[in-house]
């Protein structure tokens, strides 16, 4: 299906990621080009066999890409790719699912610990050159993870690792997943989504790591937030629209929950007018949970494995979509 390496050409298409810089030192003997925008992609794609991309994809690209046979998505999400277009052109598609599992799970734990240890407050005090004294007020002191309960929603590669990391911190971990038969992934117990309402009152941390689906859209709404303890905190490394943003904003403003750390928001970038920016009990990171020095290399590992499989005539791909 794919030509040998000496006749193969790859197009790396991303506005920011530097795939070429990481691919060149591998010395594969494969020709490649890197583009940063759609005009450059249109100009390059005609003589490429493999495309690595995410946001620059358009479903009309196959019409101008007669050699294109395989697309390796650089992202876990593949909603932008029309499966019927791939089938009609005899093209294969694989996702980047799991490529950032370590990064996002570690980011979730970092956010949780930042809330526990009041790191944003310390950073703000540093900027103001304020040395905070010891605290007599329990509510204003730093806290510890050990013994607390984390309800982790979504136990895929990311959520499963979050569960295991929480256990390493001595926490009680309650997992929630669509298919309970998929396993606990290190959690102390596992439940289905329909049990979430009964689990929320137990949560010291509600950690969201599930995909955005019809079932999970606005999963954490006003009713769900009302079931959390006033001391509970929410960490979202899933998708912004898993949470009803207006509802969590109101809950945070009213003190119905203690805080939130959000790597994702309903609209990205988060609008300048959003009250979330200025809340002292909110930590915001700009959807950077998956970005590390290793991102490009992890995608390239998937791509090279899949290229090898296609060249050997194997039917199954890593993270196969089409």
C-alpha positions in Angstrom: 0.0 0.0 0.0 2.9 2.3 0.7 6.1 2.6 -1.3 9.5 1.6 0.2 11.4 4.2 2.2 13.5 5.5 -0.6 10.3 6.5 -2.5 8.2 7.5 0.4 7.4 11.1 1.3 5.8 12.5 4.5 4.1 15.8 5.0 4.1 17.2 8.5 1.4 19.8 8.8 0.9 21.7 12.1 0.9 25.4 13.1 3.3 24.9 16.0 4.6 21.4 16.6 8.1 20.8 15.2 7.9 17.3 13.8 10.7 17.8 11.2 13.1 18.8 13.9 12.5 15.5 15.7 12.2 13.4 12.6 15.4 14.4 10.9 17.8 12.9 13.6 16.2 9.5 13.1 17.9 9.2 9.8 15.2 7.0 8.3 16.0 7.7 4.7 12.4 8.9 4.2 11.9 12.3 2.4 9.7 14.8 4.2 8.4 18.3 4.1 6.9 20.5 6.9 4.2 23.1 6.5 2.6 25.6 8.9 -0.6 26.7 7.1 -3.3 25.5 4.7 -1.9 27.2 1.6 1.5 25.6 2.1 -0.3 22.3 2.8 -2.2 22.5 -0.5 1.1 23.2 -2.4 2.9 20.3 -0.8 0.4 17.5 -0.4 0.2 16.5 -4.1 3.4 14.4 -4.0 3.2 13.1 -0.4 2.2 9.5 0.6 1.8 10.2 4.4 0.3 13.2 6.2 0.7 14.0 9.9 -1.7 16.7 11.0 -4.6 17.6 13.2 -6.2 21.1 12.9 -5.0 21.8 9.3 -6.9 18.8 7.9 -9.7 19.5 5.4 -11.9 16.7 3.9 -11.3 18.1 0.4 -7.6 17.4 0.6 -7.7 13.9 -0.9 -9.0 15.5 -4.2 -5.6 17.2 -4.6 -3.5 14.4 -3.1 -3.4 11.5 -5.5 -0.5 9.7 -3.7 -1.9 10.2 -0.2 -2.6 6.8 1.4 -2.2 7.3 5.2 -3.0 10.0 7.7 -1.5 9.9 11.1 -3.5 12.2 13.3 -1.3 14.2 15.7 -4.3 14.4 18.1 -6.4 11.9 20.0 -9.6 13.5 18.6 -10.5 12.6 15.0 -13.9 14.3 14.6 -12.5 16.5 11.8 -11.8 13.5 9.6 -14.8 12.3 7.4 -14.5 8.5 7.5 -16.5 8.2 4.3 -14.0 10.4 2.5 -11.2 8.1 3.6 -13.0 5.0 2.5 -13.9 6.5 -0.9 -10.2 7.3 -1.6 -8.8 4.0 -0.2 -6.9 5.9 2.6 -6.1 4.8 6.1 -6.4 6.9 9.3 -5.0 6.4 12.8 -5.4 8.6 15.8 -2.8 9.8 18.3 -4.8 8.4 21.2 -2.5 7.9 24.2 0.3 10.0 22.8 -0.1 12.4 25.6 -1.4 10.1 28.3 1.6 10.6 30.6 1.6 14.3 30.1 -2.1 14.9 30.7 -2.2 12.6 33.7 0.8 14.3 35.3 -0.7 17.7 34.5 -3.9 16.7 36.3 -1.9 15.7 39.4 0.1 18.9 39.2 -3.1 20.9 39.2 -4.5 19.0 42.1 -1.3 19.4 44.2 -1.2 23.1 43.2 -4.7 23.6 44.7 -3.8 21.5 47.8 -0.5 23.4 48.4 -2.0 26.8 47.5 0.7 27.3 44.9 -1.2 30.0 42.9 -1.5 32.0 46.1 2.2 31.6 46.8 3.0 32.8 43.3 0.8 35.8 43.6 2.4 36.7 46.9 5.8 36.3 45.3 4.9 38.8 42.6 3.8 41.2 45.4 6.8 40.5 47.5 4.6 39.3 50.4 5.9 36.7 52.9 2.8 35.1 54.3 3.0 34.2 58.0 1.9 30.9 59.6 -1.8 30.3 59.5 -4.1 29.7 62.5 -7.1 29.4 60.2 -7.5 25.8 59.0 -9.4 26.9 55.9 -6.5 29.0 54.7 -3.7 26.5 55.3 -2.1 24.2 52.7 -3.3 20.6 52.8 -2.2 17.0 52.1 -3.4 14.5 49.5 -3.1 11.4 51.7 -6.5 10.1 52.9 -8.5 12.3 50.6 -10.9 10.8 48.0 -10.5 11.5 44.3 -13.5 10.7 42.0 -11.9 10.2 38.6 -14.3 10.4 35.7 -13.0 8.5 32.7 -10.6 5.6 33.2 -8.9 5.4 29.8 -5.2 5.7 29.4 -5.2 9.2 31.0 -7.7 8.6 33.7 -6.3 5.2 34.6 -2.8 6.7 35.1 -4.4 9.5 37.2 -6.0 6.9 39.3 -2.7 5.1 39.8 -0.8 8.4 40.6 -3.5 9.3 43.1 -3.1 5.9 44.8 0.7 6.6 45.0 -0.2 9.7 47.0 -2.2 7.7 49.5 -5.6 8.8 48.2 -8.8 6.8 48.0 -9.7 6.6 44.4 -13.2 6.0 43.0 -13.3 5.4 39.2 -16.2 6.2 36.9 -16.3 4.8 33.4 -18.8 4.0 30.7 -18.0 0.3 30.7 -17.4 -1.0 34.2 -16.1 -4.3 32.7 -13.1 -2.3 31.4 -11.5 -2.6 34.8 -10.6 -0.4 37.7 -7.2 0.7 36.4 -5.8 1.0 39.9 -8.8 2.6 41.5 -10.2 1.2 44.7 -13.6 0.8 43.1 -15.2 1.4 39.7 -18.7 2.6 38.8 -20.7 3.5 35.8 -21.8 7.0 34.8 -25.3 6.4 36.1 -23.8 6.1 39.6 -22.1 9.5 39.5 -24.7 11.4 41.6 -24.2 8.9 44.5 -20.4 9.3 44.3 -20.1 13.1 44.1 -20.8 13.7 47.9 -17.7 11.6 48.6 -15.3 13.6 46.5 -12.6 15.8 47.8 -11.4 16.1 44.3 -13.5 15.5 41.2 -11.0 14.9 38.4 -12.4 14.8 34.8 -10.5 12.8 32.2 -13.4 11.6 30.0 -14.0 12.2 26.2 -16.6 14.7 25.2 -19.7 12.8 24.0 -23.4 13.3 24.1 -23.4 11.5 27.4 -20.6 13.6 29.0 -21.6 17.0 27.6 -22.5 19.2 30.7 -22.0 16.1 32.8 -21.0 18.4 35.7 -23.9 20.8 35.8 -25.5 22.8 38.6 -27.2 19.7 40.0 -24.0 17.8 40.1 -22.0 20.6 41.6 -24.7 20.9 44.3 -23.9 17.4 45.4 -20.2 18.2 46.1 -19.0 19.1 49.5 -18.2 22.8 50.1 -14.6 21.8 50.5 -14.5 19.8 47.2 -12.4 21.0 44.2 -12.7 20.2 40.5 -9.9 19.4 38.1 -10.7 19.3 34.4 -8.3 17.9 31.9 -11.0 16.4 29.7 -12.9 18.9 27.5 -14.3 22.2 28.5 -17.9 21.4 27.7 -17.9 18.4 30.0 -18.6 21.1 32.6 -21.4 23.6 32.5 -19.2 26.7 32.7 -21.9 29.1 33.9 -22.8 26.6 36.6 -19.3 26.1 37.9 -18.6 29.9 37.7 -21.7 30.5 39.9 -20.7 27.7 42.3 -17.2 29.1 42.7 -18.4 32.7 43.2 -20.9 31.6 45.8 -18.4 29.4 47.7 -20.5 26.2 47.1 -17.2 24.5 46.1 -13.7 25.4 47.3 -11.9 25.7 44.0 -11.2 24.5 40.5 -8.2 23.9 38.2 -9.1 24.1 34.5 -6.8 23.1 31.6 -9.8 23.3 29.3 -12.7 25.7 28.9 -15.9 25.8 26.9 -14.5 28.4 24.5 -10.8 28.5 23.9 -9.1 30.8 24.3 -11.1 31.6 27.5 -12.8 35.0 26.7 -11.1 38.0 28.4 -14.4 38.9 30.0 -14.8 35.6 31.8 -14.9 36.0 35.6 -12.9 32.8 35.9 -9.7 34.7 35.1 -9.9 36.8 38.3 -11.1 34.2 40.8 -8.5 33.5 43.5 -9.8 30.0 43.9 -9.4 29.1 40.2 -6.2 27.9 38.5 -6.2 28.1 34.7 -3.8 26.6 32.3 -4.3 27.2 28.5 -5.0 23.6 27.3 -1.3 22.7 27.7 -1.8 19.5 29.6 -0.7 17.4 26.7 2.3 19.5 25.6 5.8 18.3 26.6 9.2 18.0 25.0 8.2 14.4 24.1 5.0 15.1 22.1 6.4 15.1 18.6 8.5 12.0 19.3 5.5 10.1 20.7 3.5 10.9 17.6 6.4 9.9 15.3 6.7 6.6 17.1 3.1 5.8 16.3 3.6 7.0 12.7 6.6 4.9 12.1 5.0 1.8 13.5 2.0 2.3 11.3 4.1 3.0 8.2 5.9 -0.3 8.8 2.6 -2.2 9.1 1.3 -0.7 5.9 4.5 -1.5 4.0 4.3 -5.1 5.3 0.7 -5.3 4.2 -0.7 -5.7 7.7 -4.4 -4.8 8.1 -4.4 -3.5 11.6 -2.9 -0.1 12.6 -2.1 1.3 16.0 -5.1 3.4 17.0 -6.8 2.5 13.7 -9.8 4.6 12.8 -10.2 3.6 9.1 
